Amino acid sequence: MSQIAGPSASVAVETELAAELLQKISPEEVEAGTGAQEVEQKWGRVLICGGTTWGTNGKKERPADTSTDLLFPHILRSICHIKVVKIITGPAANYAIALDIHGIAILFGRLPSSHFAPGNGYISEQIPRKLSPRTLGMGREVKWISGAAARSHMMLLASDGSVWGCGNNVFGQLGLPVTPEVPKWTRITGPWSKQPDVKIVQVTAGHSFSLFLTSTGQIYAAGSSECGQVGSGKTGERLLKGGKIGFDVESPARLVSGLSGKKIVQIASGNQHSLALDDEGYVYAWGFAGYSRLGLQDQKDRMVPTVVPSFTGKNELSRGASVVCGPTNSVVIDRQGVYYMAGKWKNTGDGSHGAPYTSFKPIHDIMGCKVIKASSGGCTHFLTTPDPDGGTMTVGFGQGCLYGELGLGAEVGKSSTKPTKLEGLIGIDVIDIAAGAFCTLFLAHPNAALTEISRWPVHVRTPDICIVCKIKTGDPLECERCDMPYHLGCLNPPLSELPEGEWFCPKCQEDMERNPADDVALLEAANVLAAAAMNRRVQAEASKAKAKAAAPKAKRSTATRMRTASASASAKGSNSPKSAKGSPGGKRKAEEQGGRPKSRLQHEMGEDEMEDDDDYGDLYE
């Protein structure tokens, strides 16, 4: 791998951009944390790589013939016409959420609530569901602006400051009364609800807890106190019947201790730990300290937020600018754009379970990069940095990646211990990254290079004649989303030459410009149709599997074997940025829990919640 050299991009450039943005917002709005909705948000198209066989991602026995792993980023065809402003997933999440410019949430994957995906337990990325705030009784002006994705529960944050959640709630981690599951979206209230001028501005979620950041810079936490995740100062550990161990549960959410007088501006959560950043650049860590993921030079759990010495220097540029958490690691980007890591972030060598980073250290290969965005997934780590040509370079690294979630392509391999430039994203303006447990989402602003990226699914069934004149002549223009063919002259108005960049057919263009919030009934009808289509697919797959199991196993002829080998070689060779489909995935290697007995979590979660933990639960440390 050629060494990644990041240009010394000027801090002044970002300062000017920030000043330009602030000029459009009144001082009152800045103080209140509002006004951002009045400024047009930068939007992009969603790209995806990694495991998209949601029902078997992370399973020990994963059928290779049903795998649809994407070894390099593909544009997600089903929503490639939608202007997306935010992408959400998490290091333990086998699902994803995209928010569009209208504030609609688009959901797909193995969602935590059984209510959304009856039958096979997941929603295909090809037939995603949409959720409008109006569906839950909010006003037309309210939008979804952010959210959080844990393994078994999820939350959405609305522009009016309200928080909604669903999924597992056995620890009260949603901030709602303890119950095995909250099946439908339910509003979450807390002490902040009694203060009309206080709003929630950010939410994060771990394996058994959630954090809520207010506009006044305070953090509230709900869930299990087992490892100090809720920052209450104690675990409440006690012996229960049958020799089981119990811990305090905080629900509704309570104020996190130890941050009096501090104004927190950002929070991040891993599976069992959290980081917080205040307005002076100081970083705080608390929760489970296995593998030294807190960066405090030991493996002692912290019951309350503890300042991280690495970012307390007198030089303000050496303090924190943003924080990120992975499952067993923490990341801090300082005010100079330098990337620092603590904890376990790979399987061998320095930074592995045997030699974790006990304090925050820079990664040698990217010390020269000025980091813009960063994200950590189940075993992946990503960042974006300015490239010498004035564009954006996307870099990724990680070990144990089995589904293509690193996005390096078949030629490079699925894993890389060293930071590696994603060749498939050269020239692509990536504005955000969200790394999940088995897949990764990228948000890319449209440009000429983006039109060359493969779509997923690669092929869709379409007619070979112009759908207007029904005549098969010439080379018709195909829609970026549906691939429907049109003659240039058959369009209204007709085109004299091929358009540059993206082009969508009239139907997809109309769908792109329509605000789903204007007609909730239509949105819900679309969800019903999507659910019906998904059920038909499930039934077809079940029938196919049943027929295959019942069919006698015949000996293949030489010709059949040759065709199979040829098809296999073709599929393998297609795993390049200009190709077709991904290769079969495999079993993700389970990780240890950093010395923490699994029984602690199993005792509280119960048999139902831990039912499939043998498949991929060990990943969620």
Secondary structure, 3 states (H helix, E strand, C coil): CCCCCCCCCCHHHHHHHHHHHHHCCCHHHHHHCCCHHHCCCCCEEEEEEECCCCCCCCCCCCCHHHCCCEEEEEEEHHHCCCCEEEEECCCCCCEEEEEECCCCEEEEECCCCCCCCCCCCCECCCCCEEECHHHHCCCCCCCEEEEEECCCEEEEEECCCCEEEEEEECCCCCCCCCEEEEEEEEEECCHHHHCCCCCEEEEEECCCEEEEEECCCCEEEEEECCCCCCCCCCCCCEECHHHCEECCEEEEEEECCCCCCCCEEEEEECCCEEEEEECCCCEEEEECCHHHCCCECCCCCEEEEEECHHHCCCCHHHCEEEEEECCCEEEEEECCCCEEEEECCCCCCCCCCCCCEEEEEECHHHCCCCCCEEEECCCCEEEEEECCCCCEEEEEEECCCCCCCCCCCCCCCCCEEEEEECHHHCCCEEEEEEECCCEEEEEEECCHHHHHCCEECCCCCCCCCCCCCCCCCCCCEECCCCCCEECHHHCCCCCCCCCCCCCCCHHHHHHHHCCHHHCHHHHHHHHHHHHHHHHHHHHHHHHHHHHHHHCCCCCCCHHHHHHHHHHHHHHHHCCCCCCCCCCCCCCCCCCCCCCCCHHHHHHHHHHHHCCCHHHHHHHCC
